[in-house]
Amino acid sequence: MSKNKYRALVVRGDSEQGFTRAVEELFLTDLPPGDVLIRVHFSSLNYKDALSATGNRGVTRKYPHTPGVDAAGVVEDSNAHQFNVGEEVICMGFDLGMNTDGGFAEFVRVPAEWVLRKPDGITLYETMQLGTAGFTAAQCVDRLLELGVTPDKGHILVTGATGGVGSIAVALLSKAGFEIAGVTGKESEHVFLQQLGCTTILNRKQATARPGVALLRERWTGVVDTVGGEILASAIKATRYDGVVTCCGNAASGDLPLTVYPFILRGVSLVGIDSASCPIARREAIWQRLSGPWKLDMLEEVSTCITLEQVSPMIDEMLQARTRGRIVIDLRPDK
Ligand SMILES: NC(=O)c1ccc[n+]([C@@H]2O[C@H](COP(=O)([O-])OP(=O)(O)OC[C@H]3O[C@@H](n4cnc5c(N)ncnc54)[C@H](OP(=O)(O)O)[C@@H]3O)[C@@H](O)[C@H]2O)c1
């Protein structure tokens, strides 16, 4: 391929005609303006990318567009004094892959403020085995710990447990010594969840029993919720006195059918988690943990590596909740 060209997954279309996706050859001059040109080695597939790739206007307003909220690679060119050619960097969140062409491409060009130097103690590949989903799971665990949830106080519930955020959350909590209950719709993945560290597994029906009631028997000292809706509502209703519920996703629903009683009678805290606009200092702190004391040695078991050509069918699988764990995309030129 010519030096000025690169390959990218391009989504084209509109809400009337529908959307198509194909790997295309583009010119580097097609990339948006920015301070740092990154040769992407690895990206990863997140739920938000699946929404962007199917025309969800809450994520992406303008097409043609290249999704991919994650990119890890090497600086190819830089106008920013903080980054030198050849440095290994990661870029995640902000507007990447939303309305700025993203990481499902051999190159991204981004503002310097979006770029992080890869921490020591972790490879570029491992950063994308975690990706935005793993980073978000770490943010949830970090907030639980910050708010005083400790392993001796009781069980943690993780919903959407076989998904990207859910599986990394289970692994991180297990490493920290917590007893974990996982909610999953996949009967075939109970052994996988047990290997990750779940001691109790609930199906979605069990996780939403008695939807009409205001409070349920106190079970969870902490919650990592990735799905929203009735499952999150039930989790909050079953959270113990002073417990903490982190809410980061809406894979099931954006609604939250609930009364105020868990908050005013049990002192439950509901904590929102956002990774996209997370300030740089906090990002760096989380990555230091993920590459140091919280480093996971089982990332191979929770991740699958695919090519750029395999991304489009994988998006369909993800939207039907048929993927497991994390999906890494290998974009290296000489693999
Ligand atoms: N706040 C943030 O910054 C942030 C960052 C990353 C992700 N997110 C959000 O977190 C959520 C999970 O992301 P992800 O990357 O982990 O996605 P994912 O890998 O697709 O996992 C989502 C999981 O949710 C469960 N699920 C899917 N549809 C469901 C339904 N209708 N009812 C109940 N459970 C359902 C499935 O797990 P089981 O089959 O095991 O039940 C699925 O594997 C998404 O909503 C995403 O947008 C937010």
The ligand as an SDF file (V2000), in Angstrom:
LIG
                    3D

 48 52  0  0  0  0  0  0  0  0999 V2000
  -19.9420    4.8390   31.0160 N   0  0  0  0  0  0  0  0  0  0  0  0
  -18.9330    4.5760   30.2070 C   0  0  0  0  0  0  0  0  0  0  0  0
  -17.9770    5.3470   30.0680 O   0  0  0  0  0  0  0  0  0  0  0  0
  -18.9410    3.2750   29.4670 C   0  0  0  0  0  0  0  0  0  0  0  0
  -17.7480    2.7080   29.0130 C   0  0  0  0  0  0  0  0  0  0  0  0
  -17.7990    1.4280   28.4150 C   0  0  0  0  0  0  0  0  0  0  0  0
  -19.0330    0.8020   28.2240 C   0  0  0  0  0  0  0  0  0  0  0  0
  -20.1570    1.4430   28.6270 N   0  0  0  0  0  0  0  0  0  0  0  0
  -21.4730    0.8070   28.4730 C   0  0  0  0  0  0  0  0  0  0  0  0
  -21.4700   -0.3880   29.2340 O   0  0  0  0  0  0  0  0  0  0  0  0
  -22.3110   -1.3440   28.5870 C   0  0  0  0  0  0  0  0  0  0  0  0
  -21.5080   -2.6330   28.3570 C   0  0  0  0  0  0  0  0  0  0  0  0
  -20.4650   -2.3770   27.4310 O   0  0  0  0  0  0  0  0  0  0  0  0
  -19.5530   -3.5800   26.9190 P   0  0  0  0  0  0  0  0  0  0  0  0
  -18.5020   -3.0070   26.0660 O   0  0  0  0  0  0  0  0  0  0  0  0
  -19.2160   -4.4430   28.0750 O   0  0  0  0  0  0  0  0  0  0  0  0
  -20.6190   -4.3550   25.9910 O   0  0  0  0  0  0  0  0  0  0  0  0
  -20.7230   -5.9200   25.7000 P   0  0  0  0  0  0  0  0  0  0  0  0
  -19.3780   -6.5280   25.6700 O   0  0  0  0  0  0  0  0  0  0  0  0
  -21.6170   -6.0490   24.5410 O   0  0  0  0  0  0  0  0  0  0  0  0
  -21.4490   -6.4900   27.0250 O   0  0  0  0  0  0  0  0  0  0  0  0
  -22.7730   -6.1770   27.3200 C   0  0  0  0  0  0  0  0  0  0  0  0
  -23.3670   -7.3790   28.0550 C   0  0  0  0  0  0  0  0  0  0  0  0
  -24.6170   -6.9700   28.6010 O   0  0  0  0  0  0  0  0  0  0  0  0
  -25.4980   -8.0840   28.6420 C   0  0  0  0  0  0  0  0  0  0  0  0
  -26.7100   -7.7160   27.9050 N   0  0  0  0  0  0  0  0  0  0  0  0
  -26.8240   -7.3710   26.5960 C   0  0  0  0  0  0  0  0  0  0  0  0
  -28.1030   -7.1320   26.2760 N   0  0  0  0  0  0  0  0  0  0  0  0
  -28.8160   -7.3230   27.4110 C   0  0  0  0  0  0  0  0  0  0  0  0
  -30.1970   -7.2310   27.7100 C   0  0  0  0  0  0  0  0  0  0  0  0
  -31.1070   -6.8790   26.7980 N   0  0  0  0  0  0  0  0  0  0  0  0
  -30.5820   -7.4850   28.9800 N   0  0  0  0  0  0  0  0  0  0  0  0
  -29.6920   -7.8230   29.9270 C   0  0  0  0  0  0  0  0  0  0  0  0
  -28.3510   -7.9430   29.6950 N   0  0  0  0  0  0  0  0  0  0  0  0
  -27.9390   -7.6850   28.4500 C   0  0  0  0  0  0  0  0  0  0  0  0
  -24.7610   -9.2430   27.9750 C   0  0  0  0  0  0  0  0  0  0  0  0
  -24.1040   -9.9800   28.9950 O   0  0  0  0  0  0  0  0  0  0  0  0
  -24.6590  -11.4100   29.4800 P   0  0  0  0  0  0  0  0  0  0  0  0
  -24.9450  -12.1850   28.2470 O   0  0  0  0  0  0  0  0  0  0  0  0
  -23.5620  -11.9680   30.3200 O   0  0  0  0  0  0  0  0  0  0  0  0
  -25.9180  -11.1370   30.2500 O   0  0  0  0  0  0  0  0  0  0  0  0
  -23.7090   -8.5450   27.1470 C   0  0  0  0  0  0  0  0  0  0  0  0
  -22.6100   -9.3840   26.8800 O   0  0  0  0  0  0  0  0  0  0  0  0
  -22.8230   -0.6750   27.3100 C   0  0  0  0  0  0  0  0  0  0  0  0
  -24.0730   -0.1110   27.5440 O   0  0  0  0  0  0  0  0  0  0  0  0
  -21.7840    0.3910   27.0560 C   0  0  0  0  0  0  0  0  0  0  0  0
  -22.2810    1.4490   26.2860 O   0  0  0  0  0  0  0  0  0  0  0  0
  -20.1360    2.6540   29.2470 C   0  0  0  0  0  0  0  0  0  0  0  0
  1  2  1  0
  2  3  2  0
  2  4  1  0
  4  5  1  0
  4 48  2  0
  5  6  2  0
  6  7  1  0
  7  8  2  0
  8  9  1  0
  8 48  1  0
  9 10  1  0
  9 46  1  0
 10 11  1  0
 11 12  1  0
 11 44  1  0
 12 13  1  0
 13 14  1  0
 14 15  2  0
 14 16  1  0
 14 17  1  0
 17 18  1  0
 18 19  2  0
 18 20  1  0
 18 21  1  0
 21 22  1  0
 22 23  1  0
 23 24  1  0
 23 42  1  0
 24 25  1  0
 25 26  1  0
 25 36  1  0
 26 27  1  0
 26 35  1  0
 27 28  2  0
 28 29  1  0
 29 30  1  0
 29 35  2  0
 30 31  1  0
 30 32  2  0
 32 33  1  0
 33 34  2  0
 34 35  1  0
 36 37  1  0
 36 42  1  0
 37 38  1  0
 38 39  2  0
 38 40  1  0
 38 41  1  0
 42 43  1  0
 44 45  1  0
 44 46  1  0
 46 47  1  0
M  CHG  2   8   1  16  -1
M  END
$$$$
